[in-house]
Amino acid sequence: MEHRIAFVVATKDRPEELRRLWQSLLLQSRVPDEVVVVDASARPSPAPESEGGRPVLRAIRTAAASASRQRNIGLDAVGPDATLVGFLDDDAVLEYDAVEEMLRFWTLAGPDVAGAAFNMANHPTLDWPVLKRTPLAADLGLYSGRGGRVTASGFQTMIGPVEATTWTEWLPSGASVWRRDVFSRFRFDEWFDGYSYLEDLDFSYRVGRASRLAVVAPARYRHLPAGGGRGGGYVFGVREVLNRTHFVSKYPGLSLAKCRAALTLRLLMSLAFAVRERKTTYAIRAFGNAVGLVRSVIGAA
């Protein structure tokens, strides 16, 4: 089967990053068929141009500055011919043959495969790897030494750059591709508003409970994070807790008690970072964690 692939890009106030992503798409050895840009910028960027009409560009302006909401809007705008729909963060850059390699994977994929992610070539290093990879952390369900897992605490283990195509329990949405029919059953939870932290974990874990998910090794990209987005240390600290507990509360197989234990450990790690790096931002984030934990308990009660 010859697939047609469309990408949805949610963006806000990042014209340079969006332009860089667009250029990486135009330079692909296999140019995508369609790109839907859902722009929540105060001053949306002018629509970029493509040679020969490929990819088809659909530019949508919205006041909904939420990655989850913007992606759902983009899904509704994808043309009827696309058999695969992907998501790209505006600060991603695909290597020249990434789309071609991704389509090669999908040509061979069985019907039990629902989603696949591009392979992040410049994955950041793991914080506190010695602590996270201890047998105690694994026994408590707080973390796991195996990449791509979702533990009992609701924390996902990082996937990292893979040497061979790898099956996982979750996928980051920043550079991923899904069968079109997945979206007739699953959409992004718009409770995750604004920065929408963990919306990709929630979406992919929900899909992955019934189907297979993969990271495609030869389909490589780089993530070049833009500044801002998360909000200040306190705001992100609160969101870090509330979004995680919201995710865990949706799935009976996950444990809120273990989730709060892991979040408390996260709080202590932020305090340790504040001392080690001599940066108050980590202490402020830890304070946000503490407030979020209290609010999560009060909300549950």
N, C-alpha and C positions, 0 to 999 in steps of 0.2 A: 504494500500500500504506500502510495506517495503522499506524504503529509504536507499540509500547509500550516505554517506556524505564525501566530500573532503574539505580540508582546504588549502588556499593559505596564505603563510607567506612571507611578504616582509621584508628583513633584510639588515643591513649594519653595519659591525664592532661591532657586539654585540654577540660574541660567547658564553659568559656565560649566557646571557639572553635567547639565542636560545636553549641552552642545558637545561635550567630550564623549558622552555615551552615544549620542546620535552618530558621530563620526565613526565610532568603533562598529556600529551596526552597518553603516554604508560600506565599510572596508572588509566586511565578512566575505569569506570565500563562497558562502551561500547566504545571500542577503535574505532576511526574514520577509515574509509576504505582507505583513501589516504591523503597524505600531500605533497603539492608542495612548496618547499622553493626556493624563488627567491632572490639570494644573490648578493648584489652589493659591498661587502667588497673588500678592497684592497687585503686582504689575506682571501679568503673564508674559512669557517670552514669545517673540514672533515665531510662527510655525516654521520649522526648518525645511529645507528643500532637499529633494532626492532626485537622482538622475534616472531617467527612464520610467518614472512613476513607481519605483520600488525602493523601499517598502511603501505601501499605501499608508498615509498618515491621517489619523483622526485625532484632532486636537479638541479637548473638552475643557472648558473653564468651569470651576465650581467654587463655591464658598465653603465647602466642607473640607477643612484642613485636617483630615484624618486618613492615614494610610489605609486602614480597613475600609472605610467608606469610599475612598477614591478608587481602590481596586475593584470594589463591587460595582461602582459606576462604570469603570472601564470594561468590566466583563459584559455588561449589558450593551456596550457599543461595538464589541468585536463583530466583524462581518460574518455572515453565515458559512463561508467556505473554509474557515479555519478548523482544522481537526485537532490541533494542539494550541494551548494558550499558556504563555509564560508570563512571569513577572520579573521586572528588572528595577532595582533601585537606581535612582538618578546618579548616584556616585559609583556605579559599577562600570567597568571597562572590559569588554570581551576580547579575548585573543582572536586572531584573524580567522581561525577555523573552528571556533567554539560552536557556532550554530550548526555547521556541517556535521561535527562530531555528535552533537546532541541528536540531530535527526537520524544519524546512523544508528544510534542506540535505540531510538523509537521504532525504526524500521524492523528491528529484531525483537523488540519487547513483546512479551505475551500479554494477553488481556487482563492478567492479574496485576499488572503494573499500572499504577495510577499517576505517579509523579516522579520527577527526576530533577536533581539540582546540578548546576554547573559546579566545577571543582575550583574552590577558592585557592589561588596559587600563593597568595600572601597572607595566609591566615595568621592572626595574632597569636602570640604565645599564651599558654594557659597560666592564669594567676594561681599561685600557691599549689603547684602540681604535687608536691610531696604530701601536703595535707589532703588534697582531694583524692589521691590514689591510694590512701591507706586502706587496709582491710576493714577498719572500723567504719570509715565513710561508706564503704560498699555494704557492710552488714546492716547499717542503719538506713540504707536506702537514700543516702544524701548525695552520693555521687558514684560514678562507675569508671573503671579503667578502660572500658570499651567505648569507642566513639560512636555517636549517633544514637545513643540510648536515651530513654526517658525513665528516670528512676522513680521509686515509690514516693519520693518527696515532691515530685513534679518538676525537678530540675533536669534539664537536658544536658547531655555531655556533648562537648564540641566535636565536630567532625574532622576539621583540619584538612589540609591537602592530602588527597588519597593517591596511592600509586596504582591502584587497580579499582575498577568500578565496584562500589560497595553498597550493600543493602543496609538501610537504616530504619529507625522508628520515627524520625521526624526530619523535616527539611527546612532550611532557612528560605524565606520567600524572596530574598533580595536578588536571586538569580536562579529561577526554577521554571520548569515546564510541566504542564499537566494535560491529561486527556481532556478534551472539550466536554465530554459528558459528565465529568466529575462535578461540574458547576451546576448541573441540574439537580444535584443532591446536596452539595456543600457550598457555603459561602463564608466569607470572613465575618467573624463576630464583631459587630460594630460597637459593642460595649468597650472594646479596646479603642478608645478615641485618641485624637491628637497624634502623638508620636507612635501610638499603637504598639507599645512594647509587648512582646510575646504573642502578638496576633498570628505570627507565622508558626510558632510552636503549637498553638491551639488548633489552627486550621490543618496543618500537616499531620498532627497526631490523630486528629479525628478521622481524616482520610486513611491514614496508615493502619488504623485498627482493622480495616476491612480489606486493604489492598497493599501491594508492595511499593516501597519507595527506594530510590537509588541515588547515589552521587556518581556522576559519569566522569571518570578520571580524565580522559583526553579532552573533554569540553571545559576548557580552563578560562578563568576570568580573574580580574583583580578588583578588590574593593578599596577605593580611595576615599575614606570617610571625610565628608565635609563637616565643618564646624557647626555647633548648635544642634537643634533637633530634640535632644533629650530634655532640655530645660535645665535649670540650675540643680546643684547637688541635692538640695532639700526636696525639690519637686520630684526629681528622679528617684530619690530614696524612698519617698512615699509610694510612687508609682511602682517601683520595683517589688514592693511587698503586695500591694493591693492587686496588681495584675497577676502576680504569681498565685495568690490564694484564690482569685477568681477562676483561673485556669484549673487548679487542682479541684476546686469544689464542683466542677462540671463532670468529673469522672470518678465513679465509685471505686475503681481500682487504685486510685492514688490516695495518699494520706495527708490530711491537713495538719495533723500533729507533727509528722515528719517534715512537712513543708515549713512549718513555723520554726522547727529546730534548725533546719538548713538556713532559713532566713536570719535567725539569730546568729548563726555562725558567719553568715555574710556580713552582718552588722559588726561583729568582732573583727573580721578581716579588714573592714573599712577603717576601724579605729587603729589597727596595726599599721595599715598603709599611712594613716595620718601621722603616726609617730615616725615611721621609717622614712617617708618622703618629705616630712615636715610641711605638709600641705593641709590647710584647714578645710579644703573642699571635701576631703574624705571624711572628716569629722562631721561636716554638715550633712553629707550623705547618710552617715550612720544615724544621725539624729532623725532624718527623714524616715529611715528604716524603723526606728523605734516608734515614731508616730504612726507609721503604717501598720505595724504589728498591733498596736493598741486599737486602731480603727478597725482592723480586720476581725479582732476578737469581739469588739462591741457590735460590729455589723452582723457577725455570725450569731451572736446571742439574740 
